[in-house]
Amino acid sequence: NLPFEWQLEATRAALLLRLNCFEESGAIIAAQTTSIPEMKSKYETPNFDPRYSWIKDSHLLTTTLSKLCEIRALDNYLSYLNNIVRNSYSVGETLSKSNRLQFGKRIDEKEAGFLA
């Protein structure tokens, strides 16, 4: 039960969140940007590439959208995860923290030391 004076802002926020849902596969992108991951210092963990579907970010977004009664996004994402596991992983293999938006070959992570 959202107070009336917050309904417009909440609707706008929900629409922006919904834009992170990739309709073709059901994947959820981490951010609406294509910037290179950055590190503020050599002692920090890098920010990861937002162009892929990250399990943690997707969980947060689907939880929020389901509270707003946007069940389709959750259903599509669960189908996406099911397809990823069924088609890209062997039995006993650990699920990657990030996956491609479309099904197929997994992401090969490489460290670009020359960017540091």
C-alpha positions as CSV (number, residue, x, y, z in Angstrom):
1,N,0.0,0.0,0.0
2,L,2.0,2.9,-1.4
3,P,1.0,6.4,-0.3
4,F,-0.6,8.3,-3.1
5,E,2.1,11.0,-3.3
6,W,4.8,8.4,-4.1
7,Q,2.9,6.4,-6.7
8,L,4.2,8.4,-9.8
9,E,7.8,8.0,-8.6
10,A,7.4,4.3,-7.8
11,T,5.8,3.7,-11.2
12,R,8.7,5.4,-13.0
13,A,11.2,3.5,-10.9
14,A,9.5,0.2,-11.8
15,L,9.5,1.0,-15.5
16,L,13.2,1.7,-15.4
17,L,13.8,-1.6,-13.6
18,R,11.7,-3.4,-16.1
19,L,13.9,-2.1,-18.9
20,N,16.7,-4.3,-17.5
21,C,14.8,-7.4,-18.6
22,F,16.0,-8.8,-21.9
23,E,12.8,-10.1,-23.5
24,E,14.4,-12.5,-26.1
25,S,15.9,-14.8,-23.5
26,G,14.5,-13.7,-20.1
27,A,17.9,-12.6,-18.9
28,I,18.3,-9.6,-16.7
29,I,21.1,-7.1,-17.3
30,A,22.9,-5.6,-14.4
31,A,22.9,-2.0,-15.8
32,Q,21.9,0.0,-18.8
33,T,25.5,0.9,-19.8
34,T,28.3,-0.6,-21.8
35,S,31.2,1.0,-19.9
36,I,34.4,-0.8,-19.2
37,P,34.7,-2.2,-15.6
38,E,36.8,0.0,-13.4
39,M,38.9,-0.2,-10.3
40,K,39.4,2.8,-8.0
41,S,42.7,1.4,-6.8
42,K,44.8,-1.6,-7.4
43,Y,43.7,-3.0,-3.9
44,E,40.0,-3.1,-4.7
45,T,38.0,-5.7,-6.5
46,P,37.0,-4.5,-10.0
47,N,33.4,-3.6,-10.8
48,F,32.2,-6.3,-13.2
49,D,30.9,-5.9,-16.7
50,P,27.2,-4.9,-16.5
51,R,26.5,-6.2,-20.0
52,Y,25.9,-9.7,-18.8
53,S,23.3,-11.3,-16.5
54,W,24.6,-11.5,-12.9
55,I,22.9,-13.8,-10.5
56,K,23.0,-11.4,-7.5
57,D,21.7,-8.4,-9.5
58,S,19.0,-10.5,-11.2
59,H,17.9,-11.8,-7.8
60,L,17.5,-8.3,-6.4
61,L,15.6,-7.0,-9.5
62,T,13.2,-10.0,-9.7
63,T,12.5,-9.7,-6.0
64,T,11.6,-6.1,-6.4
65,L,9.5,-6.6,-9.5
66,S,7.6,-9.5,-7.9
67,K,6.7,-7.3,-5.0
68,L,5.3,-4.9,-7.5
69,C,3.2,-7.8,-9.0
70,E,5.4,-8.0,-12.2
71,I,5.5,-11.8,-12.1
72,R,6.2,-12.2,-15.9
73,A,9.8,-10.9,-15.4
74,L,10.4,-13.5,-12.6
75,D,8.9,-16.3,-14.7
76,N,11.0,-15.3,-17.8
77,Y,14.2,-15.1,-15.7
78,L,13.5,-18.6,-14.1
79,S,13.1,-20.0,-17.7
80,Y,16.3,-18.3,-18.7
81,L,18.2,-19.8,-15.7
82,N,16.7,-23.2,-16.5
83,N,17.8,-23.0,-20.1
84,I,21.3,-21.8,-19.1
85,V,21.8,-24.7,-16.7
86,R,20.3,-27.3,-19.0
87,N,22.2,-26.2,-22.1
88,S,25.5,-24.8,-20.9
89,Y,26.6,-26.8,-17.8
90,S,27.5,-30.4,-17.1
91,V,26.2,-32.3,-14.1
92,G,28.0,-31.2,-11.0
93,E,29.4,-28.0,-12.6
94,T,29.1,-24.8,-10.6
95,L,26.9,-22.1,-12.0
96,S,28.8,-19.0,-13.0
97,K,28.2,-15.6,-11.4
98,S,27.6,-14.1,-14.8
99,N,26.1,-15.5,-18.0
100,R,25.5,-14.2,-21.5
101,L,22.2,-12.6,-22.3
102,Q,21.5,-15.2,-25.0
103,F,22.1,-18.9,-24.7
104,G,25.3,-20.5,-25.9
105,K,28.9,-20.3,-25.1
106,R,29.8,-19.2,-21.6
107,I,31.9,-16.1,-20.9
108,D,35.6,-16.6,-20.7
109,E,36.9,-14.1,-18.2
110,K,40.3,-12.5,-18.8
111,E,42.1,-9.9,-16.8
112,A,43.3,-6.9,-18.9
113,G,46.4,-5.9,-16.9
114,F,47.2,-3.2,-19.4
115,L,44.1,-1.2,-18.3
116,A,45.3,-1.0,-14.7
